[in-house]
Structures are given as structure tokens and as C-alpha cells.
Amino acid sequence: MVAFGKKLKERQIQEWQGYYINYKLMKKKVRQYAQQIQVGALDRQHVLKDFSRMLDDQIEKIVLFLLEQQGLLASRLVKLGEQHDALQQQQDQNISKISELREAYRAVGRDLLQLLFFVEINAIGLRKILKKFDKRFGYRFTDYYVKTRANHPYSQLQQVFKHVGLGAVVGAISRNLHELQDRQGSYLSIYDQPALPLQDPVVNSLNAAADRLTHSTNFLNFLAQHALIMQEELPTPVEESAADRGYSFMSLLLNLANTFLYMVNTYIIVPTADDYSMSLGAAATVCGIVIGAMAVAQVFSSVYFSAWSNKSYFRPLVFSSIVLFVGNVMYALAYDLNSIVVLLVGRLLCGFGSARAVNRRYISDYVPLKIRMQASAGFVSASALGMACGPALAGLLQTNFKIYKFTFNQDTLPGWVMAFAWLIYLVWLSISFREPLHEVEEIHTAQESHTEAVQNNALEEGLKQPLLLNSEDNQEDENDDQEFDGSDEAPKESRLAATSIRSAYRLLTPSVKVQLLIYFMLKYAMEILLSESSVITTYYFKWSTSTVSIFLACLGLTVLPVNIVVGSYISNMFEDRQILLASEIMVCVGILMSFHIIFPYSVPQYVCSGLIMFVSAEVLEGVNLSLLSRVMSSRLSRGTYNGGLLSTEAGTIARVIADATITVAGYLGQSRLLNVTLLPSLLICIASIVATCYTYNSLY
């Protein structure tokens, strides 16, 4: 894998050198703006106006050259079309002329491919300079610039990001090559067989390059960012042909099935955990430890599964299935053995089988780019569906019978059902999974650090002192120059990927740390709501297990509709930071409404407050991870200690602490459980709101 700067340099065409975005000039301009604002020589309004004008000029230069080249390609296609028509009118078609004409169309395709790479490089440069400006001065400029230019009749920004017009040229080349291929005397048009693919390397390369230029802002993109599956800005040809390295749709489906089953396994015991604990002689609030034991083990399993996925995907998935099978059998047998220890060990084993890190890595590393966004959305959807199906399934398992010495009731059936499900999954996995090839990463381990190493070293510490440029900042700026221009190699230590949790933590900027705090807060609040729901509703409302299951399932079913609304509508109307802060406030409102203070505690109060808290937390999670995926260091895009692992650990630790809080608070009595567990949620939520306001307001 070649270094990022070298890849860009290799793709630049010498004859077109003057038409690329002048990234180095614009980056130096950003540095000058910061220095001038620091000494009071410029105000922010002047900076925004001047930088916007410079960007407009750069984009206009790129687009006019792009249109000129499109015109040349169109002229060549017109001439080839005339030759094609003349050839079709001949009764005896010359095979050699057909081959020559086909090769001529392929030559146009190869030139178009160079033009697509030209657009790609400039789009990356534009995104990088906008990101640098945002990091230095705040996030408002990109939102302002894109929103004001995206659909304006005089703006040419969409020509860069949406490659308007290039699709028509791709279509013309594809159609003519399809007609020129040997169809063995068929009189059918290509439009009569739209599903018939054209097997031509040039067309495949064009489609792959066009896919890379598509920057979707729809629901799928929102869900993909919700999954926090990190992606590099400039895919290599190796990544474009992920199918050649071992990708298969069935393997992807098995990863998504693993995600779904694990979430079902996590939440299927929530409605009955308190009853199970009491049947074994423990207090009802011990359900916090029973539920949280899985999260405790997941803190450790996330690390070793992430490391294991560097070498294999099949073996960790097999190990995960076996451990989960054994863990669920132990969970079910604890009833007949009358042992709370066996129950807890079973749940710990289930947590040790958490392979979500493997599922994420497979999507980010081996799913082809053109369907990676859909796969990422599938990951989130599978998680949401599993979260809803778990409690719903528990509500259906309301029976009681014995086979030999084994008891099957509402407490043990979740364990037996999940053990059977994991056994079936293991058989399916053994038959259908296809192990991806890993030799690319193994051979190029040293070079991989170049690509994943800091794409913007100057920006990773920029939020600490956004307007001050010290010697360290200058060094980072030089590294960023080298990275884009490919002039020299940056210092080795600045290119190395994180090798431990500690080194990964050092790469986090203050804003990223705040967003991880927000993630911790929302996971803590959601775990408190879900894990103690059975105890609280039984104490206050005398709800049955079926009623609790229906309530939790309804909460889980809100995930996808809420994300559809936010991803398709709300995110297009408001800035992410505005949605972030509003969601935090609504979570705080939901927590406040949940307290039992004066009035008799009622079902409407509990349901409404829980719904507000849960839905707001879901919105907050999506927007927070969306922001996190954009500002997290590219050095955390891959490797064992990646951004996905950090967010998973933050959320898992929050769940562990929340479940422990429930159990500890249970010693004060069930009458105090609700308020005692809500108080830490409220304090953490207020702290996250204050941190959000302070971090972002200090940038403006």
C-alpha cells in the first residue's frame, strides 16, 4: 500500500499540472489567516469572504478544465459513432475493423478514467482544505460553504462532488462497447436485456471510479456513520477489487447475522433477569450484574477480537459462536443447578464471544466500496432489529415444562433458544464463510502506516490552540504538505498507527474526547433505562414479563424510523452540532421526567419519559458518531486500536458502570432504586452538555 502523498502524486498528470487545486497555497493561506487574526490584523468576516472567493476561483478553474476535457472526449465519441454507424450498414462486417473500433472506444474510456482520477484528487484536496479550515477556526465554514454553493445556479461545486456530465460519457462508452461485443447473431437491443452485464475491464474501472466520486448524503450515509466504520479518503485499486481478495456476499451476510444474534442474545434476558435472580436466591436488583456481566467481558473481548481480525475473520467467528453456545447453555443450566455463579459465568462467556469488532473490520476492509455504505447501514439495522427482537422473543417464551432433568421456563428458555441459534449459525458459518485474503496487509505492514498515519497532522492538535501556531504546529503543517504533495516522507513516528489504547487516546483532540464522553453518557442512560425496566415496572405497576417485553420491543423498533427521519430530513435542515446539543438537552429532559418525587408514579410518566430518553439518545448516538467519523484521526481508521474500538470500549464501559450502579443501588431498597440510578445519569448528562457548549463555543 503506497503512502497517501505518493498515491496523489502518481495520479497527477504532468500536462494537467496547472489545473489541479493549489492545496499548498490554500493551506499556507489558512496559516496566514490564523497569524493575522492573532495579531488583530484581520477579522473573521474578512477571512471567510476572502477564503470563500479563493475556493470559488479554484473550483472554477477545475470545472472549466473538466468541461473542456469532456468536450474533447465527446468529440472523439461523435467521430467513433459515425464510424460505428457506417460499419453497421455494411452487410459483411469486418472483424478487424470491429476490433479496432472497440479498442478506440476503450482508449476513450482510459482517457475518461484519467479525468475521473483528476476530479477525485481535486475533490479530496477540497475536502482536506475545508477540514483544515474547520479544525483551525471551527466547523461552521464547511456547513456554510457547502449549503450556499451546493444548489446555487452560479456555483460549480456540484460539478466537482457529483461529477455532472461524466456519467453521460461513461454511458456512451459502455453502450457502444456492449453493441460491439459478439452477441452471436442476436437481434436484441441492450435495452431489451438490461440485466445483462458488460464484462469489459475499462467499463468496470470506470464504474468503480465513478462510485468513488459519489458522495451520498442520504439515509444510508447517516446509518453508515452511525456504525462508525472508518474509511480512507482515497481507496487504492486493491481496495476497489475487494472481491478479488476474497469478499463474498454470503460472508457479509454471516457477519450481519452475527451482529443480529449477538444483540438478540444481549437483550433477550432483560425482561426475566430479575425473576431468574430471585429464583436462585439473590435479590431482584442482582439483575444489573447478570445483564452487565456480558458487557464486562466485552471490554476485553473487543480488544482481542480486533487484534485477531488482523489475521483472520473465520477463526474468530467460529470461536465466538462456540463460546456463545457454551455460555448460553450454562445460563440455562444455572436454574437446575441452583447456582448464581454458573449463571454469571455463562453471561461472562457470552460477553467473551462478542465479535462486533470483527463484523466492523470485515465491512471496512473487505466489502467493495460501491456497496460499503449499504453494508454499514445493514450493520446498524441488524443491531437495531436484534435489540427489538430480543425482548419480544422473551415475551413469547412463557411456558414451563421439563424434559428429563432439564427445566424449560421463561427464565431458562432464552438460554436454550440462543444456544440452539448459535449452533445453527456455527454450522452455516462452517459451510458458507469465505476467508478473505490477508497477504496484502501482511506484505505491506510497514507501508500501511503511511496511508493510515496522519492525513492532517497539523489538525489533530489544532483544536487545543486554534489560532496559535507554535513550532510543533509548523512541523505538523510541513508533514501535511508532504502528505498531499508527495514531496518527502513525513517523520516515521507521525505515520505510525496506534499500537495501544494509550497511544490511541493521545491521538484524540479535545472535541473527540467530548464526543466520546457524550457516547459514554448516552449508553449509560440507555442501559439504566433498559436494565432496570423489569424491576421498576414490577415494583410500581405490577407488569408481567410479557408487558415488559412489549415495552422494550417497542423501544427497539423506534431505532430505524428515528434514523430515517434524522438522516433524510433533520440532518438536511440543521447542522450536526445543533442536533447534537438539542438531543443532549432532550435526554436530560427525559431523565428529569423519570424521577419519582412528589406525585404518584404513573405508567404514562414512565413510558413517556422513557420514550423521550431512548429516542433522544438514539438521535444523539447517530449524530455523535457521524461527527466522530469526520474528525477522528485517520491513524485510527484501521489496525487493532481503531476508532470503532475506542467508541465500543467507551459504550461498553458505560454499560458496565450502569449495571453495577443498579446492583449497588438495590441495597438501598427498591423504593429508592429509580431515583438513585437516575441521579448519576443526570449529572453525566449535564456534564456532557457543559463540555459540548464549552468546546464548540471556544472555537468561534
N, C-alpha and C positions, 0 to 999 in steps of 0.2 A: 504494500500500500504506500503510495507516494505521498510526500508531505503536501499539506494544503496549498502553500505558496507555489510549490513546483507544479502541482496539477494545474493551477491557474495559468502559470507561465507557459506550460506546454500547450494549452488550449488557445493561447493568443496567436492570431495570425499576423505575421510581420507586416503585410500590406495594409492591414486594418488598424495598425497600432494607434493612430491618432484619433480613432473613433470610439475607443473604449472609455469608460468612465474614469476620470482622473482622480482615483481614490486617494493617492498620496497627497495631492494638492488639497483636497477637501479635508483630509484628516489633519493636515497642518493648519488649515483654516479653523478647525474646531479648537485646536490648541491655542491659536492666537486669540480667538474669542474669549476663551477662559482667562487668559492673561489680561486682556483688555478690560473685561468685566471686573477682575480682581482689583485693578488699579483705578477703576471708575471711569475709564475712557469710553466705554460703550454701555448702553442699556440693553436689556433683554429684547425689547421690541425691535430694536435695530438689528440685533443678531438674528432674530427669527426671520425678519424680512430679507436681510442680505443672504442668509443661508438658503432660504427658500428660492430666491432668484438664481443662486448658483446651481441648485439642484435642477430647477426648471431648464436652465441652459444646458446642463449635462444630459438631461433626458432628451431634450430636443435634438441635440447632436446625435445621440444614439438612434433615435427613432427615424430621423431623416435619412441616415445612412442605411438603416434597416429597410425603409421603404424603397430606397434606391436599389438595393440588392434584390429585394423582392421583385422589382420591376424587371431587372435583368434576367432573373430566373423565369419570370412569366413570359418574357420574350422568347427565351430558349424553348419553353414548353409549347408556345404557339407554333414555332417552326417545326418542332418534333411532331406536333399534332397534324400539321399539313402532310408531313411525310407518312404518318400513320394512316391518314385518310387515303392517300394515294396508294399505299400498299394494300389496303383493304379492298380497293376497287380492282386490283389485279386478280385474275382468275387463278393463275398459278403463282402462289405466293412463294417467294424465295426465302428459304430457311436462313441463309446467311444474312439477308437484309433484316429479317425479323430479329435475329440475334444482335446485329449492330444497333438497331433501333432500341432494343431492350437495354443494351449496355449504355446507350446515350441517355436514356431515362434514369438509369442508375447513377450516371455521372452527375446529373442534375440533383439527384437525391443526396449524393455525397456532399455536393456544394451546399445544399439546403441544410444538411446536418451541421456543417461548419457554421452556418448562420444561426442555427438554433443554439449551438455552443456559445456563439457571440452574445446572444441575448441572455443566456444563462449566466455567463460570467458577469455581465453588467447588472443583472438582477441581484446577484449575490453581493456585488460591490455596493449597490444601492441599499440593500438591506443592512449590510455591515456598517455603512456610514450613518444610517439612521439609528441603528442600535448604539453606535458610539456616541452620537449626539444625545440620545436619550439618557445614556449612562452618565454623561457629563453634566447635563442640565436638567434631567427629569424625563418622564415618559410622555409628556403632553405633545411634544412636537410631532412624533410619528403619527399619533392619532389625528392631530390637526392636519398634517400634510396629506396623509392618505385620504382622509374623508373629504377634504376640499378639492383634491385632484382626481379622485377615482372616477367620478362620473361627470366632471365638468366638461362642457363641449370644447373648450380650448386646451384642455390638458391632454398630454400624451403619455401619462403614466401607465394607463391600462395597456398601451402598446407593448410596454416592457414586461409587465406582470402577466398579461393574458395573451401575449403573442398574437394579437389580432391580425388576420390575413394569412399567417403562416399555415394555418390549418387547411386553407383552400389549396395551397401549393402542395402540401402533403397529400391531400385527397386526389389531386390531378395526377401526381406521380403514381400513387397506389392504383388508381383506376386503370391507367394505361398499361402499367406493368402486369396487372391482372388480365387485361384483354390480350396481351401479347404472349402470355404463357400458353403452353399447349393444353387445350381442353379436349383433345381427341375428337374433334369434329362436332362438339356440342353447339347448338344454336341458341342456348340460353344466355341471357344477359347476366352480368354480375349482380344486377339489382333483382333478378329472379331468385338468386341464391345468396341472400345477404349473410347467411351464417358461414359461408364457405371462406375460410381464411386464406390469405395470400402468404405463402411461405417464401419470403424474399428477405435476405439479410438487411438490405438497405431500408426496406419499409419497416422491418422490426426495429432497427436502430432509430429511425425517425419517430416511430410511435413511442419508444422508450424515452427519447429526448424530449418529445412534446409532453409526455406525462410528468417529467421532472419539472417542467415550467408551469404546471398547473398549480396555482396556489388557492386552494379551496377555502372559503370562509363559511361553509355551511355546517349543518348539524354533525356530520361525520368528523369534521376537523375539530369541533368542540369536544366530541367524545374522545378523539384520539389524544388530545392534550389532557383530557381528564385522566386517561390511563398513564400519563407521564412516560410514554415510550419515546425515549430520546432518539433524534435523528440527526445525521450530519447534514450540513448545508449543501455539500457538493458530492453527490454519490459518484462512485467510480464505476467504470464499466464492469468490474467484478460484481458490484452490488446490483447493477442493472440486470445481470444474468443470474439472479439468485437461484432460479430454477435449475441451472446447470450445476450448482453446488449442492443440490440435494433437497431443495424445497419441494414439498408436495402438499396438496390441499388437504389430504387426509391427516397429515402430521399437524397442520394448523388446526384442523377440527379437533384432534385429540388434545391439543394444548388448551383450546377453548373449553372442551368438555372437562378437563382437569380443573380449570378455573371455576366452572359452574358447580361441579360436585363438591369442591372444597368449600365454597360459600354455603351450599346446602348443608354440608357437614358442620359448619360453624354455627349456624342459626337454628338447626333442627331441634336442638336440645333446650333452647331458651325457654319455651313455654312450660317445660316439665322439669327443669333443673332443680327448682326449689322442692317439688314433691319428691324427686329422687333423693335429694339430700336428706330430707326428713325421714324417708323410708329406711335410710341407712343409719339413723340415729343422730344426724347432725342438724344444725339449725337451718331454717329456710334460707337465711342470708349467705350460707356457705355456697349457694349457687353462684355467687360472684367469683369464688375461687375455681369452681368447676368450669364455668364459662371462660374465665380468664386464663386457665391453665394452658389452653390451646395457644393463646396469644403469647404467653411467657416463652413457650418452646419456639414459637415462630420468630422471636427476636434473634435466636441463634440459627434457626434453620434457614432464614433468609440469606445469611452470610455464606454458609457452606454450599447452599444450592446455587447462589450466584457465582461462587468460585468454581463449582463443579460444571456449570454450564459453559465455562471457557473451553472445556474439552469434550463434553458430550451433552446430549439432550435426552437420549433414550434411557441411559442408565439412571440418571436422577429421577426420571418419571417413573421408571419401574420401582426404584427404591421408595419413592413417595407413595405409590399405590400399595406396596406391601406393608409399609409402616402404618398407613391409614387403615388398612384392613385389620391388622393386629390390634391397633388402638381402639377401633370400634367394637371388635369382639370383646376386648377387656372391659370396655364401657358397659356393654350389655351383660357380661357375666358378673359384674360387681353386685348386682341385685341378689343373685342366688348365692354368691359368696359372702354377702352381707359385709362388704368391705369398702369403705370410703377411699382407702388407699388405692385399691385396684381401679376405682372409678377415676381418681385423679391421674394415675399413671396412664390410663387409657386415653384421657384427654391430652396429656402431655405428648404421647406418641402421635396423636392426630396433629398436634402443632408441629412436631418434628417432621411431619410429612408435607408441610406447606411448600409447594413448588411454584408459587406465583412468580418468583424471581426468574425461574426457567421459562415460564409462559411469556413473560415480558421480553426476555432476551431473545427468544425464538422469533417473535414478531419483529423486533427492531433489527435483528441481524440477518435473518434469512427469508423473510417474506418479501417478495418483489415490491419495488417502490410503488408500482401502479395500483396495488391492492393493499398497501400497508396501512393506509388510513382506514379502509373498511375493516381490516383485521384488528386495528386498535379499537375501533368502535365496537367490534364484536367482543373484545376483551371486557370492555366496560359493561356491555349489555349482558354478557354471560354472568358477570359478577352481580349485577342488579337482579337478574332473573333468579339466580341462586339464593340471593338474600330474601327474596319474596317467597320462593318455593319451600325453603327450609321450614319456617313456622307453619306454612299452610299444610305441608306434609305431616308435621307433628300433630296437627289438629285432626287428621284423618286416621291416625293410629290409635284410636280409642277402643281398645279391646283388651281382653285378659284371658289367656289360656296357657296351658303347659304342654310341652312335648318332652316326654321322659322326665328329666330333672331341670329342664330349662324353662324359665318363665318368660312369657311374651305378653307385655302390657305396655301402657303408654310411656313408661319410663325406659324400658329396655328395647322396645321396637325401633326407636331411632338408631340405636347402635347396630342392631341386626340388619336393618334395611340398608344403612350406609355401608356395612361390611360386604353385603351382597353386591351393592352397586360398585364398590371398588374392585371386587373380584371380577365382575363382568368387564369393567374398564381395563383391568390388567390383561385379560385375555385379548380384548380388542387392540390394546396397545402393542402386545407382542406380535400380533398378526399384521397390523397395518402401518405401524410407525416406520418412517424412513429417516435414518440418521443423516443430518446434513454433513457435508464435508468441512473439516476444520483446518485443512492444511494451509489455506490462505493466511489465516491468522497465525498459525504456528510458525510459518516461514518468515512472516513479516512482523513479528512481535516488536522488534526494535523500531521498524518504520511506522507501525501503527500509532506509536506515541506521538509521531509528528502530526498525524491527522487529527487525533483526539486531543492534542495538547492545547493550548490556549489559542483560540481563534481571535480573541481580543484580550491579550494580557493586560493592556492598559486599562481595560474597562472593569476587570474583576475587582480592583481595589478603588475604582473611581468614585463609588458612592460614599466612601469614607471622607474624602475631601474633594467634592465635585468641582471646585473652582481653583484648587491649589495644585500646581504642578511641581513636584519635587524631583530629585534626581531619580528616584525609583520609578515615578510615573514616566519620566522621559525615557528610561530604559525600556519600560513596557511598551511605550509608543513605538520605539525603534523595532522591537520584536514584532509588533503588529504590522509595521511597514514591510518587514522582511516576509512576513507570512503571506501578505496579499501579493506583493510584487515578485516574490520568489528570488530576491536578490542574494541573500545569505541565509544561513541557518541560524535560528534563534538559539540562545543558550540551552544546553541539554536539559537542565533542571526545569526550565519553563515549558518543556514539551512532554514531560513525563506524566502519565496518568496517575491518579490517586492509587496508592498502594495500601492504604489502611483507612479506617473510619476517621482517624485523627487527621491524616493528610487531606482527606476529602472535606472534612469540616473546615480546614484552613482555606479552602477554595471558595467558601461561601461568603458572599457580600452581606452587609447588614440587611439589605432588603430581602435577600433569600432566607436569611435566618428568621426574619419576621414572618415570612410566608410559611416556613416550617413550624413556627410557633402557632400560626393560625391553623395549620393542618393538625397539629397536636391538640389544639383546643376543640376543634370540631369533632375529631374522633373520640375525645374524652366525653364530650357532651352526648354524642350519639350512643356510646357504649353504656353510659349511665342510664339513658332512656330505655334502651333495649334490654339490657341485662337485668334490671330490677323491675321490669314491667310486670312479670308474673307475680312477684312478691307484693308490689304496690297495689295492683288491681285486685288481688285476692284479699288483701287486708282491708282496703277501702270499699270495694264494690262487690266482693264475693264472686268475681268472674271465674268461669270454668276454664279448663285448659283449651277447649275449642274456641272460646271467645277471645282469649289472649292470642291464640294462633291467628285468628281472623284479623285482629287489630294489627299485629306485626306484619302479616302478609300485605295488608292494605298499605302500610307504611312503605314496604319494599316496592310495591307496584307504582308508587309515585315517582320513582327514580327516573325512569325513561321519559315519561311525559314532561317532567320538570326540565330535564336536559334538552328536550326538543324545543320547549318554549324559550329557554335561555339561549341555546345555541342558534336557533333560527331567527329569533326576534329581539329579545332583550339585549343580547350582545351586539347587535347592529344599531341599537338606539343609544346605548350608554357605553362609556369607557369601562374597561375591566376594573380599574381602581374604584370607580363609583359603585359598581355592582358588588365588589369585594367588601367595601365599607358598609353598604346597605345590608348585605347578607349578615355580616357580623352583628350589626345592631339588631336585626330580626332574631338571630339566635339568642341574643341577650334578652330580648322581649319574651321569647318563648320560655327561657329559663325562669324569668321573673314571674310569668303567669303560672308556672308549675308549682310554685311554693304554696304550702298549706299554712296559712297564717291566721286568718280570722274566721272567714265563712266556712261552713261545712264543705268538705272536699267533694266535688261532684264529677260525674262522668264527663259532661261537656267541657268542664275546665281542663280535665286531664287530657282528653282526646284533642281538644283544640290547641292546647299549649304544646303537646307532644308533636302534633302535625306541623305547627309553625316551626318548632325547633328542628325537626327532622328535615323538612323541605328546605328551610333556610340553610341548614348545614350541607345539604346536597348541592344547592346552588353555589354555596361558598367553596365547596370542595372542587367543583368543576372550574370555577373562575380562578381559584387559587393555584391549581395545578397548571392551568393554562398560562398564567403569568410565570409560574415557576419554570415551565419548559422553555420559556423565551429568554429568561435572564440567568439561568443556571449555567455555569462554566461548561464549555464544550469538552473540557477534560473529564467531565463526569458523564459524558454521553455513552461511554462503554466501559468495559472492564468490570471487575468484581465489585468495586466500591463506586457504583454509578449513582446518578440522581434518583433513579427509581428505587434503589436500595435505601438511600437516605430517607426518602419520603415514607417508604414502607416501615422502616425502623421507627420513625417518629410517630406514625399512626399506631403501630403495634405496641410501643411503649406506653402510649396514651391509653390504649385499651387495657393493658396490664394494670396500670395505676388505678384506672376507673373501677375495674373488677375488684381489686384489692380494697378500694375505698368502700365498696358496697359491703364486703365481708366485715371489715373493721367497724363500720357504722352500725352493723347489725347487733353488735354487743350493747349498743345504747337502747335497743328496743325497736320494734317495727314502727312504732308510732313516730319516732324521730328519724327514721331511715330516709324518708323523702327529702326533708329539709337539709339534713346533714350532708347528703350526697350532692345536692344541688348547689350548695354553697361554694365548694371548690370550682364547680363548672362556671358559676357566675364570676368568681374572682379571675379565673384564667381568661374568660371571655372579655372582661373589662380590660385586662392587661393587654390582650391582643389588639383591642380597638385603639387603646392609647398608643401602642407601639406602631400600629399602622398609620395613624394620624401623624405621629412624630416623624416617622421615617420618610413618608412621602411629602409632607409639608416642608420638611427641611431641604427639599430639592428644588423648591420654587422660589 
